[in-house]
């Protein structure tokens, strides 16, 4: 069962070992580029929002109706995250994390 937080249920966020490695690599690259703090802040904000209300984060891409999932994408500069939400079970599955290129 999902935890209650701020008057509503909290979603449980899941990511595979590959996703965890991807996030570590992303943070390492960002640190080398001098963007480590910015990336860490974006990741923390994304995680918080995934726990609180992932259906209000980013844009829907498509549905996997048989699985009861909605796949979404969001950008909080300089990070892009693709994730799937199961709203009846309050679950979020992270599909991919990317570091956006630095502009200018």
C-alpha positions as a Python dict, from the first residue, in 0.01 Angstrom:
ca = {
    (1, 'X'): (0, 0, 0),
    (2, 'X'): (118, 351, -75),
    (3, 'X'): (222, 582, 207),
    (4, 'X'): (6, 880, 284),
    (5, 'X'): (170, 1216, 240),
    (6, 'X'): (27, 1568, 228),
    (7, 'X'): (-331, 1442, 236),
    (8, 'X'): (-296, 1181, -37),
    (9, 'X'): (-122, 855, -119),
    (10, 'X'): (244, 858, -211),
    (11, 'X'): (367, 664, -509),
    (12, 'X'): (647, 409, -478),
    (13, 'X'): (923, 471, -733),
    (14, 'X'): (1108, 174, -883),
    (15, 'X'): (1415, 162, -1104),
    (16, 'X'): (1631, -129, -1216),
    (17, 'X'): (1998, -170, -1138),
    (18, 'X'): (2069, -43, -1489),
    (19, 'X'): (1872, 274, -1415),
    (20, 'X'): (2068, 323, -1090),
    (21, 'X'): (2395, 289, -1285),
    (22, 'X'): (2268, 531, -1546),
    (23, 'X'): (2186, 790, -1278),
    (24, 'X'): (2530, 749, -1119),
    (25, 'X'): (2699, 789, -1457),
    (26, 'X'): (2485, 1090, -1539),
    (27, 'X'): (2577, 1254, -1208),
    (28, 'X'): (2947, 1178, -1264),
    (29, 'X'): (2942, 1336, -1614),
    (30, 'X'): (2754, 1638, -1483),
    (31, 'X'): (3005, 1685, -1203),
    (32, 'X'): (3291, 1678, -1455),
    (33, 'X'): (3108, 1945, -1656),
    (34, 'X'): (3056, 2165, -1350),
    (35, 'X'): (2682, 2094, -1344),
    (36, 'X'): (2678, 1844, -1057),
    (37, 'X'): (2476, 2058, -816),
    (38, 'X'): (2224, 2151, -1084),
    (39, 'X'): (2173, 1786, -1181),
    (40, 'X'): (2144, 1675, -819),
    (41, 'X'): (1880, 1942, -752),
    (42, 'X'): (1685, 1836, -1065),
    (43, 'X'): (1699, 1467, -968),
    (44, 'X'): (1576, 1544, -616),
    (45, 'X'): (1288, 1753, -751),
    (46, 'X'): (1193, 1484, -1004),
    (47, 'X'): (1199, 1212, -737),
    (48, 'X'): (986, 1419, -500),
    (49, 'X'): (731, 1489, -771),
    (50, 'X'): (725, 1124, -882),
    (51, 'X'): (640, 1026, -524),
    (52, 'X'): (375, 1294, -479),
    (53, 'X'): (186, 1315, -809),
    (54, 'X'): (354, 1169, -1117),
    (55, 'X'): (45, 1218, -1334),
    (56, 'X'): (98, 1595, -1307),
    (57, 'X'): (465, 1572, -1406),
    (58, 'X'): (571, 1607, -1767),
    (59, 'X'): (372, 1494, -2067),
    (60, 'X'): (200, 1165, -2150),
    (61, 'X'): (356, 968, -2437),
    (62, 'X'): (138, 658, -2463),
    (63, 'X'): (-59, 401, -2262),
    (64, 'X'): (10, 33, -2206),
    (65, 'X'): (-355, -51, -2146),
    (66, 'X'): (-309, -423, -2076),
    (67, 'X'): (-62, -337, -1798),
    (68, 'X'): (-260, -39, -1666),
    (69, 'X'): (36, 196, -1727),
    (70, 'X'): (71, 544, -1868),
    (71, 'X'): (417, 623, -2003),
    (72, 'X'): (528, 984, -1956),
    (73, 'X'): (833, 1202, -2006),
    (74, 'X'): (950, 1507, -1815),
    (75, 'X'): (1234, 1755, -1832),
    (76, 'X'): (1364, 1948, -1537),
    (77, 'X'): (1680, 2102, -1675),
    (78, 'X'): (1924, 1950, -1729),
    (79, 'X'): (1762, 1608, -1677),
    (80, 'X'): (1509, 1416, -1887),
    (81, 'X'): (1326, 1119, -1731),
    (82, 'X'): (1093, 870, -1898),
    (83, 'X'): (867, 681, -1659),
    (84, 'X'): (550, 473, -1639),
    (85, 'X'): (273, 523, -1383),
    (86, 'X'): (24, 268, -1250),
    (87, 'X'): (-230, 498, -1086),
    (88, 'X'): (-440, 227, -921),
    (89, 'X'): (-142, 68, -745),
    (90, 'X'): (45, 396, -687),
    (91, 'X'): (360, 272, -861),
    (92, 'X'): (613, 452, -1079),
    (93, 'X'): (869, 272, -1293),
    (94, 'X'): (1163, 475, -1424),
    (95, 'X'): (1239, 373, -1783),
    (96, 'X'): (1528, 603, -1867),
    (97, 'X'): (1727, 904, -1751),
    (98, 'X'): (1926, 1137, -1977),
    (99, 'X'): (2150, 1438, -1927),
    (100, 'X'): (2058, 1717, -2166),
    (101, 'X'): (2334, 1897, -2348),
    (102, 'X'): (2443, 2233, -2218),
    (103, 'X'): (2317, 2527, -2422),
    (104, 'X'): (2535, 2826, -2492),
}
